[in-house]
C-alpha cells in the first residue's frame, strides 16, 4: 500500500499548482486595482520609448479598462486590444501578456506620434482607426485596403481625425481624461479615473471600426483643448 502516500503527494502538488494558477489569472475587480497592477509595465515601457506614461495608461483604460483577457467582437485582444495584423507588425506573439502588450503599444504610440508630428489627437485616432485612415482624411486621398474596402472614397479632408463617430468619441474622451485629471503620476491617475468614468461613453471598450463608416463629420474643439493636442517627442 506504499503507493497511497505518493498519490496523496501528487494530489496535493497538483492542487497547489491549480491554486497558484488561479491566483495568477485572477483579476482585481476594480478599475483602480487593475490599473495599479499594470503600472510597473506602463512606466517601464513609456520610459523605454520616450512616451508619456499617462497617455499610455489612458490608452489601456480606453481599450480594455485594464483587463488582461479583453477580447472585442472584431478580434482585438488583450489589455491594449491589438488586432493580429498590428500584433505581428510589432512582434507581439501573445497580446494577453500584459508586459509584452503594453511594450508593443508604447512602441506603436511612439511611431504614431512621430508620424503625426507629435499631435496627440491624431496619434489617438491612429491607434483607434488606423494610421492609414488618419492620413487619408488629412490628405483627401482614398485608401484601398487589402480586402477591397475603400477609406475616404469621397476625398474628404478633415483635421485628420476620421469622421467616424466612435473615433471622435474615443479621441475626445481620452483627451478629457488626460486634461482633467491633472495627474502627476500613474497612481494619482489611477485613483482619479474612477471619478471620471462619466466622461467616457459606456460603450467605449470596443472602438474597432468598419472602414466604410458613414458617421457624421468631426466636431469642432475649443481653443483650450487644441493647445493640449501636441506633446513633446523624446
N, C-alpha and C positions, 0 to 999 in steps of 0.2 A: 504493500500500500504506500510505498515511498513516493509514488508519483503524485499523490494528492498535494503535499506541500508545494511541489513545483507548479502544479496547476493553480494553486492559490496565489503564488508569487506572480505568475504570468497574468492572472486575472487582475490583481491589484496594480500591476505595472501598466496594463492596457487601460485600466480605469483612470490611472493618474495621467497618462498621455491624453486621454479623451478630455479630461477636465482642463488640462493645460491648453489644449487646442481651443476649447470653448472660451477660455479666458482671453486668448489671443484674438479671437474673432469677434468677441462681444464688443459692441459699440456703445459708447456713452449715449444716454438718452437725450441730453440737452445739446442744443447747438453750441453753447458756450464750452461744454466739456469736450465735444468733438473738435472744436477749433483749437483749444489748448493742447490737445493730444497731437495735433498736426503742426503746432507752432514751430518745433525744432526743425522740421523738414522745410517749412516755408522760409524760415530765417536763413537757413544754410543755403538753400537754392537761390534765394533772392540775392544773397551776397555773392554767390558764385557767378551769377550772370549780370550783376550790376543793375538789378531792377528793384523797384520799391516793394518792400515786404507787405505793406498794406494793400497795394494793388493786387499782389499775388494772392493774399488772403481773401480779398473781395471776390476775385475770380473763383476761388474754391467754394466760397459761400454761394455765389450766384449759380454755379454749375451743379453743386450737389448738396449744399448745406453741410459740407464736410463729411459726407457719408462715403465710406470706402467702397461699399458694394453697390453704389448707384448705377443703374442701367436705364437709359432712356428708351422710349418706344422705337426710336430710329437707330438704335445700336451704339450710342455713345456710352462709354464705360468709365467707371472709376470716379474718384473724387474730383478729377479735372475734366471728366467727360470727353475723353479722346475717342474720335472715330478711328476705325482701323487704318485708314489711309494716312492720317496725320500721325498716328502712333508709330507706324512703320517709318515715316519720314524722320522722326526723332529718336529712332532706335528703342522705342518703348515696347518691350515684349509683354509686360503684364500691367495693363492700365489700372488694375486693382491694388498694385503695390504702391502705397502712399508716397514713399521716398522717391521711387523712380518716376511716378506720375507727376509729382509736384516739380521734380527737377526738369522733366521734359516740358512742363507747362511754363516754367521760368525761362527756359531756352526759347520756346515759341514766342512768349511775350516779348523778350528782348529783340527777336527778329522782327516782330511786328512793329515795335517802337522805332527801330532803325529804318524799316521800310517806309514808315509814315512820318518820318521826321520828328519823332517824339510826341506826336499827337495822341493823347491817351484815348480820346473818343474813338479815333479810327482803329487803334490797336484793339480796343474792346470789341468794336464792331467786327474786326477781322477775326478775332477769336471766336466770336459767335456765329457769323455768317460766312466766314472765309475771306482771306485777303484778296482773292480774285474778284469777289463781289464788290468789295470796297473800292478796288482800283477801277472796276468797270464804271461805277457811279461817280467816281472822281473825274474820269476822262470822257465819259459818254460813249465808250467803245464796248459793244456787246461782247460777251464771253461765252463761247460754246464749250460746254462740259463734255467729258468723255462719254456720258450716257445720252448725249444729243440735246439735252436741255440748254436753253439759252438764257443767260443772265442779261438783263437790261436790253431786251430786243428793240425798245423804242428810243434808245440812245439818250436816256435822261442823264442830266448832270446835276448832282446834289452836292452837299458839302462833304460827301464821301461816305456818310453813313447810309447804307442801303435803305430804300423806302419800304422796309418790312416793319410792320408794327411791333413784332416781337423783338427785333433787333434794336429798334428805337427805345422800347421799354427797358431792355437789357442795359443799354448804354446809360440811359437816364438814371436808372436805379443804382447802378454800380457807382456812378459819379456822385449821386446823392449820398450814398453810404460813406464814400471817401471824404467828401467835403463837409459833411455834417458831423462826423464823429469826432474830429479834432484829436484823433488818437496819436499818441507819440510812440506807441509800440503795439505789438500784436495782442498782448494781454489786455490792455485797455480797450483795444478794438473789439476783441472777443467779448468782453463784458458789455460793450455798448451796442453790439448788433442785436442783442435780444430786445432792446428797447426801440430798435429802428426797423423791425421787420415789416411794420406797416408801410414803409416807403418802397417795399419790393412787392410786385404783383404776386398773388398767391400761387399762380401757376408758373413762377419764374424758373423752375428747376430745368425744364426741357425747352431749350431755345433752338433746337435743330430745325432748320428751315428748308422749305421747298424753294428751289431757285426761281421758280416761276410765280412766287407770291405776288399778288396784286394789291397788297395793302396800301393804305394811304401814304402820301409822301411824308418826309421828315418834318417834325415840328421845329419851330424856332426856339433858341435858347437865349437866356438873359446874358447880359454882358459879364456879370459876376461869374457865371458858370464857364463862359468861354475862357476866362483867364486861368481856370484850373485844368484846362484840357491839354496843356503842354507840360511835359516833365523832362528833367534833365536825363540824358543817357550817359552812363559812365563808360 
